[in-house]
Amino acid sequence: MDKTINEIENEIIDEFNFFESWQDKYEYIIELGKKLTNFPDECRNNEYKVKGCQSSVWIVTNEQSNKIIFKADSDSTLVKGLIALLLRVLNNRGADEIINAKLDFLDITGLKQHLAQTRANGLAAMINKIKMYAIAYKTKHESVN
């Protein structure tokens, strides 16, 4: 059975608690970013670019069996890791799950507080973009039904 958003968030919290220093946590985030799946080159354009990020970030979606599948990339290794964390929690979920996700792990791990203001703004922009995609999918399905 698939894990819930809360179960995945708790795993991430446990992983972050394993590291003693923020330097180690940042290195871990960067490692996570290296594991992102191949992002289509043709999608590295303004249509898929997240506005509000200091770095370039692109997010694309498709849908399979009423679940939203995300692919994302960034030109920044740290931001790529941040988006990898978000996708770990929100990828392959229904629209309502994504829209209603609180993402408490960002506060509990201290991640939000340890990001520079520009990175925190970028993280908020990425979350907003993901949730907007989910709202668009939900609206599309409601108008069909």
HELIX and SHEET records of a PDB file:
HELIX    1   1 ILE A    5  PHE A   18  1                                  14    
HELIX    2   2 TRP A   22  GLY A   33  1                                  12    
HELIX    3   3 ASP A   41  CYS A   43  5                                   3    
HELIX    4   4 THR A   77  LEU A   90  1                                  14    
HELIX    5   5 ALA A   95  ASN A  100  1                                   6    
HELIX    6   6 PHE A  105  ILE A  108  1                                   4    
HELIX    7   7 LEU A  111  HIS A  114  1                                   4    
HELIX    8   8 GLN A  117  VAL A  144  1                                  28    
SHEET    1   A 2 VAL A  57  GLN A  64  0                                        
SHEET    2   A 2 LYS A  67  SER A  74 -1                                        
END                                                                             
